[in-house]
Amino acid sequence: MRDILLVNLEGLVYGIWENEVLSVEEPGTIHRLPGSPPAIAGVTVMHDRAVTLADLSVCIGHAPLTGRSDAEQIFIMSDKEKLGGFLVGSGITQAAVPSNDVYSLPDYLKTPVIDSCVVINAQLVPVVNISMLYDRVRNTDHKPAKAEFTVSGAGIDLTNIEKIRLFEINGERFGASAAGMEERAVSPGEVRRLNLTPPFVSGIAFHRGHILPVIDPASRLGVEETGKSHQMLVAELGGTFFGFLINADNGIVKEADFPIKRLPPIAESAWLRGSITSENEIVPLLDLGALISIKHEEEQPLPQRYKPDSDFSNRFNREDVEVMEYSLLGQRHAFPRSEVKDDIGFIPYRRIPNAPPIVIGIAGHNDTLLPVLDLAMVFGRRSLATPEWRMLRVENGDFQALVITEAVFGERPLPLADQRAVPIQLPHCVVYGCYPDADAVRLILNVEAMAVHFEKALVRELLSAMSPEMKQAPAEIVPSLFEEDEAPSDGVVVSEALQEQPVEKEPAAALQPIETAEVAPVLEQPAVPEVIEAAQVSAEIEKAGKDTEERARHEAEEQAKREAEAKALREAEEQQRAEAAARAAEEERIRKEAEERARREAEEHARQEAQEQAIREAEEQAREEAAAKVLREAEERQKAEATRAAEEERIRKEAEEQARQESEELARREAAEQAAVEARRKDEAEKKEREEAAAVVREAKEIARRESEKALTETATPATLSKSTGAGAALREALSKPAVRRKSFVSLVIIGVVILAFLYSVFRKPSVEVKGPKAPVETAQKKTKGPLVLTVPAGVPLEPGTYVVKEGDTLWGISKRFTGNPFNYPSIAGENDIPNPDLIFPEQEIIVKKKE
């Protein structure tokens, strides 16, 4: 979230990031300096120093902030620079803006000062880069920054258009390439107006995560407003999305179904080069990128787009020629017959925006698009055409056009004797010449030159050549062709009825009286009598020309006299104003010098106080920094000593722990070795005893056997033994005798003693002294005991299972291996009822399980 300040300038809200402003304060009295630029609001005193304030409204292209109220505020940008900040006005509010509600302006509208906008309460608010603006004003760049209003890659190739989008703008149909357009038209929603933009830029709108420049093509095309546009076409041009306001969307057509035709060169512009014919209507195709760009590639001048080849100017005044007469503003005039190719009925035409005023539209004729010309525009008029009018197709080299006319009178031969030059000097040979017709003079017009060189200067030149009848003919004056001070006073007369008449097609009946009164008498007038020689006619024409020249000269002299008087009056007024301005300037200079001296003295005083204050602050800061440095050094020494002591304590503990572990390990190894020696010694003693006992038994058996054999030998005879059925019976019989029983008893006693000695040596428990807590002692009793159970702590990374004791294992080592602490062996011994913790033996099973 970022905090933003909102200001209202001429009804438009702008945002300024709060962290870019040093402070927001109320100013004191603001002194406006005479002669300062509008961007400078004045000088005021802030914090005991004089500062200059810029006018934020003027700096971003609005009207100056006039007047002052108690709620007026300023943005302080610096407490050291001479330019202190901006005068903002009243009504500053604050808002918090999430980072995802900040958007960059499209390059089409972006300026160095306003390059982003935010969304606050569903409203788009442009953000002023106040730091950039402050730098510009401080560097005396007071001109408001404007966007380029140019689309990269503007200009389409008519041959590459595949689909065409048709739409209506204030009742007129237009088309454009459908490439890059969204499928459906949308509602424009809330459009936020911007400042310093061309008239055709309505503002900006938010659409699907994009900031759209909203374009009003009607303003660019000069189409008369018929209602508020309520739809918007969204198109991507040069990587930027634009919205175009329209009245109706007529869908998409394919170029293959409606072939594109090139417009006549005189009707072409940078953003209008082709058209299609749909439903018997000519539909101009707009290049939207070029339409909204105010900078275009330099176009070829209109006169260079055509190559005329008419030879009429070379033949005129040299040989007999033929002309085609027609009606223009109620009067008969002519074209060279060689330039007129067809006389056709009036056909509908389509108005083309941005064409020269003489081109009132284009029409299709013989599968060709031709410009439709109204030559009345050359005389500052606009014809009120009706369907009964005619059209003449004129051709001169590659120039072709349809000229509208009230009537076509047909061909007329023009002898050399009747051919005259025009009595005025006209540029570009727009008139080939003239010829007398009874009491009138007829003009022979060069249509190609009139069309390609049409300009206001040409209109002014031809006004003086207009006859009173042409000036009073029913036509509409074109005010845009006249400057306010050049509008004809008595040269062009328009009745009140004509002035109030709307711009509509006048019915044919309205022209009938004029045609009867003006044209018919001309047709019915008898020819000039043959007795009147050509010289007399020529003299009359020359006299009329001289009279015209004399009147023009007299008017010029009068005009020059009036201009001289006006000039003298202006010079006197200028001198008075100059003197007053000089006096005011001198007074202003003296006042400024006084103010400047006072300002310099105040600034010097403020500077000295600031220097003294800075010195005091620097000294105080130095003392504070020295004390802080001493304190930091003491703290660092304490920290270092504490760290060193802790490190020494850690090293000592680690050494003690290592020594303890080493001593325990040594004791364990010594105990294990001693136990192993004792065990081997015990095994050897037991083995020896068993061998001795076995020898005693064998010896006792041998003695017993010998004694038995001796007793039997002495008491028994072969005869006696043979009578017995078995050795046992003989032995029992022999033992039954007293002598035999005595000797046998002795033998049995000896054998019993030997056996008891052997059993004692085998089953006695020798006492073995164990030195150490982990000396293993293996016994027959423990070999019969079941498996041990060892509980492992939950944090030890060991899978449960069964461990088989190996040679050299001790309860100490097993406790360290499975529990991580060798000193857990007493608890393991207690859990398994092991009276002596050393009593484990190889191949004994230990069940390992996790602690619950």
Protein Blocks (a to p, Z undefined) as FASTA:
>chain_A
ZZdddddeehiacdddfklpfbacddddddddehiafklnbdcdeehiacddddfklmno
pacdedjdfkbccddfbfkbmblbdcebghiacddddfklcccddfklpcfklgcdcdee
hiacddddfklmmmmmmnopabccddfkiaehiaiafklpfbdcdddeehiacdddfehi
afbdcdebjadddehiafklnbdcdeehiacddddfklmnopacfbdcfbdcdddeehia
cddddfbdebjadfklmccddddfklgcfklcbdcdeehiacddddfklmmpcbdcdddd
fklmpccfbfklmmgopbccddddddeehiacdddfklpmbdcddddddddehiafklnb
dcdeehiacddddfklmnopacdddfkbccddddehjaccddddfbdebjcdddfklpcc
dfbdcehhlafbdcdehjaccddddfklmmmmgcfklmmmmmmmpcfklmmpccdddfkl
pcfklccfklpccdfklmmpccddddfklmmmmmmmmmmmmmmpccddfklcfklmmmmm
mmmmmmmmmmmmmmmmmmmmmmmmmmmmmmmmmmmmmmmmmmmmmmmmmmmmmmmmmmmm
mmmmmmmmmmmmmmmmmmmmmmmmmmmmmmmmmmmmmmmmmmmmmmmmmmmmmmmmmmmm
mmmmmmmmmmmmmmmmmmmmmmmmmmmmmmmmmmmmmmmmmmmmmmmmmmmmmmpcfklm
mmpgbfklmmmmmmmpmklmmmmmmmmmmmmmmmmmmmmmmmpccddddedjkbccddfk
lmmpccddddddfklccdeddddddehiafklmmmmmnopaklmmmmmmmnopablklcc
ehiacdddddZZ
